């Protein structure tokens, strides 16, 4: 079963034809491809001067982003280090930091690292930053947007 949704079509199927207006123009316009997604860390990265950085952005990963870290000696010695190196490549902005690299990710709180790993999986594998949840009180099901919001807030 293939997922379909806004901007997504089943693989192997031709894109749906856009209905034409009376003037001959297309009514349905596809959403532009988003390549960068905003996020807010649950705790925040604390730099060497004590400044807390919470908001940032992550871009979609390329095949190169996933292959190059496999050559890294640290990853060869400890495969768990792969996510640290990979996140250091795809995080484009974090607070007011001039540059984000694997050393930055290495010094994040574990809860922020777990958040970023899940965020990476959502935008690269699933193509969106929404999560299906249910209300603990009424058990009603709904979706929440994870990008740009803090955990526990809706």
C-alpha positions in Angstrom: 0.0 0.0 0.0 1.4 3.4 -1.0 0.7 6.6 0.9 -1.0 9.4 -0.9 -1.5 12.9 0.3 -1.0 16.5 -0.6 1.9 16.7 -3.0 2.4 12.9 -3.0 1.4 10.5 -5.7 1.6 6.7 -5.7 4.8 5.4 -7.2 4.3 4.2 -10.7 1.1 6.1 -11.2 1.0 9.1 -13.5 0.3 12.4 -11.7 -3.4 13.4 -11.7 -4.4 15.7 -14.4 -5.3 19.2 -13.2 -8.9 20.2 -14.0 -9.1 23.1 -16.4 -10.9 26.4 -15.7 -13.2 28.0 -18.3 -10.3 30.1 -19.3 -8.1 27.1 -20.0 -5.8 27.5 -16.9 -5.2 24.8 -14.3 -7.1 25.1 -11.1 -5.1 22.6 -9.0 -1.6 23.7 -8.3 0.8 21.3 -6.6 2.5 22.4 -3.5 6.2 23.3 -4.1 8.7 20.8 -2.8 9.9 21.8 0.7 13.5 21.1 1.2 14.0 22.8 4.6 11.9 22.3 7.8 11.9 24.4 10.9 12.1 22.8 14.4 12.3 23.8 18.0 14.3 21.6 20.4 12.7 20.3 23.6 15.6 21.5 25.8 17.9 23.5 23.6 21.6 23.4 22.8 23.8 25.3 25.3 26.9 26.7 23.7 30.3 27.4 25.4 29.1 30.9 26.5 25.9 29.5 28.1 23.5 30.7 25.4 20.6 28.4 24.8 19.7 27.8 21.1 16.3 26.1 20.5 15.0 27.0 17.0 16.6 25.8 13.9 16.1 24.2 10.5 17.0 20.9 8.9 17.2 20.2 5.1 16.3 17.1 3.3 19.2 14.6 3.2 20.8 13.5 -0.1 22.3 10.1 -0.8 25.7 11.7 -0.4 24.7 12.9 3.1 24.0 9.3 4.0 27.0 7.7 2.3 29.9 10.0 3.3 29.6 9.4 7.1 30.2 5.7 6.4 33.8 6.6 5.6 34.3 8.5 8.9 36.6 6.7 11.3 34.4 7.5 14.2 31.4 5.8 12.5 33.5 2.8 11.6 34.6 2.4 15.2 31.1 3.1 16.7 28.1 2.8 14.3 25.9 4.6 16.8 28.0 7.8 15.9 26.4 7.7 12.4 23.4 9.8 13.5 25.6 12.4 15.1 27.6 12.9 11.9 24.6 12.8 9.6 22.6 15.3 11.7 25.7 17.6 11.7 25.5 17.6 7.8 21.7 18.3 7.5 21.0 20.8 10.3 21.3 24.2 8.4 20.6 26.5 11.3 20.5 26.4 15.1 19.7 29.6 17.0 22.4 32.2 16.4 25.3 29.8 15.8 27.4 30.7 12.8 27.8 27.0 11.8 26.4 23.7 12.9 28.6 20.6 12.7 28.9 17.1 14.3 30.7 18.6 17.3 27.6 20.7 18.0 25.3 17.6 17.7 27.7 15.6 19.9 27.2 18.1 22.8 23.4 18.2 22.7 21.2 16.8 25.4 20.0 13.2 24.8 16.4 14.3 24.5 17.2 16.9 21.8 19.3 14.2 19.9 16.3 11.8 20.1 14.0 14.6 18.9 16.3 15.4 15.9 16.6 11.7 15.0 12.8 11.4 14.9 12.5 14.7 13.0 15.1 13.5 10.4 13.2 10.2 9.9 9.8 12.0 9.5 11.0 14.5 6.9 13.2 12.1 4.9 11.2 8.9 5.1 7.7 10.0 5.5 7.9 13.4 3.7 6.0 15.4 6.4 6.3 16.6 10.0 2.8 15.6 11.1 2.1 12.9 13.7 -1.1 11.0 14.4 -2.0 11.3 18.1 -5.0 10.7 20.3 -6.3 12.7 23.2 -5.6 11.0 26.5 -9.0 12.2 27.9 -11.5 11.7 25.2 -9.4 9.3 23.0 -10.2 11.4 19.9 -7.7 11.0 17.1 -6.1 14.0 15.3 -2.9 15.1 13.8 -0.3 17.6 15.2 2.4 19.5 13.3 5.8 18.8 14.9 7.8 21.3 13.0 8.3 24.5 14.9 6.5 23.4 18.0 7.8 22.3 21.3 7.1 18.8 22.6 4.0 18.7 24.7 2.4 21.7 23.1 -0.2 21.6 20.4 
